[in-house]
Amino acid sequence: MPREKSTTTPTIRTRAPRKSAAAAAKAETPITSFVGPEKRAALIAEAAYFRAEKRGFARGHESEDWLAAESEVDAQLMRAATGAPRG
C-alpha cells in the first residue's frame, strides 16, 4: 500500500552547481590538450584513409577503418602526452 505524502514537509529540490570554466578545462583529456580537436580529426581521417588504401578501398569497412584509426591515433597521442615509451 503506497504511503501518503505529508503536506507539512515540502520537498525542496536544488540544482547542482555548474562547472566553472576552470573546472571544465581540468576535465579536458590529455589528448585534446595536446592537440586540438580539428588536428585530431585530421590525423584520424588520414589514418583511416591509409587503412582503406591497404584494403584496396573495398566498400563496407568505412566505420571499422575510422574506429580503428581513432583508437590508433588516440593511443599515439596519449603516449606523446604522457611521455610513455613506444611499445
Backbone hydrogen bonds in HBPLUS format (Angstrom, degrees):
<---DONOR---> <-ACCEPTOR-->    atom                        ^
c    i                          cat <-CA-CA->   ^        H-A-AA   ^      H-
h    n   atom  resd res      DA  || num        DHA   H-A  angle D-A-AA Bond
n    s   type  num  typ     dist DA aas  dist angle  dist       angle   num
A0024-ALA N   A0020-SER O   2.96 MM   4  6.23 155.0  2.02 150.5 157.7     1
A0025-ALA N   A0021-ALA O   2.99 MM   4  6.18 147.1  2.11 140.6 149.1     2
A0026-LYS N   A0022-ALA O   3.04 MM   4  6.32 147.4  2.15 142.8 151.4     3
A0027-ALA N   A0023-ALA O   3.08 MM   4  6.30 140.1  2.24 140.0 150.3     4
A0028-GLU N   A0025-ALA O   3.23 MM   3  5.26 153.0  2.31  98.5 106.5     5
A0033-SER N   A0029-THR O   3.18 MM   4  6.44 141.1  2.34 147.2 158.5     6
A0034-PHE N   A0030-PRO O   3.01 MM   4  6.02 131.5  2.26 136.7 147.7     7
A0034-PHE N   A0031-ILE O   3.18 MM   3  5.19 134.5  2.40  95.4 107.7     8
A0035-VAL N   A0031-ILE O   3.14 MM   4  6.42 164.3  2.17 156.1 158.4     9
A0040-ARG N   A0036-GLY O   3.00 MM   4  6.25 162.1  2.03 155.2 160.6    10
A0041-ALA N   A0037-PRO O   3.00 MM   4  6.12 160.1  2.04 141.8 146.9    11
A0042-ALA N   A0038-GLU O   2.99 MM   4  6.23 151.4  2.07 143.8 151.8    12
A0043-LEU N   A0039-LYS O   2.93 MM   4  6.21 154.9  1.99 150.0 156.7    13
A0044-ILE N   A0040-ARG O   2.96 MM   4  6.23 156.3  2.01 150.3 157.0    14
A0045-ALA N   A0041-ALA O   2.90 MM   4  6.08 161.4  1.93 148.2 153.3    15
A0046-GLU N   A0042-ALA O   3.00 MM   4  6.17 158.3  2.05 146.2 151.8    16
A0047-ALA N   A0043-LEU O   2.99 MM   4  6.20 161.6  2.02 146.6 151.7    17
A0048-ALA N   A0044-ILE O   2.83 MM   4  6.02 157.9  1.87 153.4 159.9    18
A0049-TYR N   A0045-ALA O   2.94 MM   4  6.11 152.0  2.02 143.9 151.5    19
A0050-PHE N   A0046-GLU O   3.07 MM   4  6.39 160.1  2.11 150.6 154.7    20
A0051-ARG N   A0047-ALA O   3.03 MM   4  6.29 147.2  2.14 143.2 152.3    21
A0052-ALA N   A0048-ALA O   2.97 MM   4  6.22 160.5  2.01 149.6 154.5    22
A0053-GLU N   A0049-TYR O   2.85 MM   4  6.09 151.8  1.93 149.1 157.9    23
A0054-LYS N   A0050-PHE O   3.07 MM   4  6.25 152.4  2.15 140.4 146.3    24
A0055-ARG N   A0052-ALA O   3.12 MM   3  5.16 128.9  2.40  95.7 109.1    25
A0057-PHE N   A0052-ALA O   2.78 MM   5  4.86 163.7  1.80 152.6 147.3    26
A0056-GLY N   A0053-GLU O   3.01 MM   3  5.01 158.0  2.06 103.9 110.7    27
A0065-ASP N   A0061-HIS O   2.86 MM   4  6.04 159.6  1.90 154.3 160.0    28
A0066-TRP N   A0062-GLU O   2.93 MM   4  6.17 160.6  1.97 149.4 154.9    29
A0067-LEU N   A0063-SER O   2.90 MM   4  6.08 170.6  1.91 156.4 158.4    30
A0068-ALA N   A0064-GLU O   3.01 MM   4  6.09 161.3  2.05 147.3 152.8    31
A0069-ALA N   A0065-ASP O   2.88 MM   4  5.98 157.8  1.93 147.1 153.9    32
A0070-GLU N   A0066-TRP O   2.80 MM   4  5.98 154.2  1.86 149.5 157.2    33
A0071-SER N   A0067-LEU O   3.02 MM   4  6.20 160.0  2.06 145.1 149.9    34
A0072-GLU N   A0068-ALA O   2.96 MM   4  6.15 159.3  2.00 146.3 152.4    35
A0073-VAL N   A0069-ALA O   2.84 MM   4  6.00 167.4  1.86 154.9 157.8    36
A0074-ASP N   A0070-GLU O   2.93 MM   4  6.01 165.1  1.95 148.5 153.3    37
A0075-ALA N   A0071-SER O   3.02 MM   4  6.14 154.9  2.08 143.9 150.6    38
A0076-GLN N   A0072-GLU O   3.04 MM   4  6.31 156.5  2.09 145.9 152.3    39
A0077-LEU N   A0073-VAL O   2.85 MM   4  6.10 160.6  1.89 155.3 160.7    40
A0078-MET N   A0074-ASP O   2.87 MM   4  6.01 153.9  1.94 146.0 153.3    41
A0079-ARG N   A0075-ALA O   3.00 MM   4  6.21 160.6  2.04 147.0 152.0    42
A0080-ALA N   A0076-GLN O   3.00 MM   4  6.22 157.6  2.05 145.3 151.6    43
A0081-ALA N   A0077-LEU O   2.80 MM   4  5.96 153.9  1.86 147.1 154.6    44
A0082-THR N   A0078-MET O   2.91 MM   4  5.99 154.0  1.98 150.4 156.3    45
A0083-GLY N   A0079-ARG O   2.86 MM   4  5.60 123.5  2.19 136.9 149.7    46
A0084-ALA N   A0079-ARG O   3.06 MM   5  4.80 126.0  2.36 133.0 140.9    47
